[in-house]
Amino acid sequence: MNDIKPGDLITFDIIGKRFTNENFGTGGSFLLEKNELEFYRYIDVENFPSFNDFKGNSSVFRHGTYGLVIKEIGRPWKIQQKKCVWKQYDIFEVLTIKMKIRQVFRYNLTKVF
């Protein structure tokens, strides 16, 4: 898993990644194509994983769409293990090509080299 940091150009990695191996949802997917995922303004770091984890305005993005990492928000409080496998739950604030700010898990981001 590549190290992602503020200022990095990323693409959204969506196909086959709507749910993690632990079966936690990473965004909204209701009635969307398999290459689309809905990202929200906020991910609830205090309660994830729970019933209502995604809050605020949302936008649908396609696999491979570009964005720019603004800052790292951190890892949900319930997932604070230091093991590398849990890095996929690190949350980043991303400026999208639609000029919207959305919070996205590292699991759905690929760094552009």
Buried (B, 14 or more C-beta within 10 A) or exposed (E): EEEBEEEBEBBBBBBEBBEBEEEBBBBBBEEBEEBBBBBBBBBBBEEBBEEEBBEEEBBBBBBEBBBBBBBBBEBBEEBEEEEEEBBBBBBBBBBBEEEBBBBBBBBBBBBEE
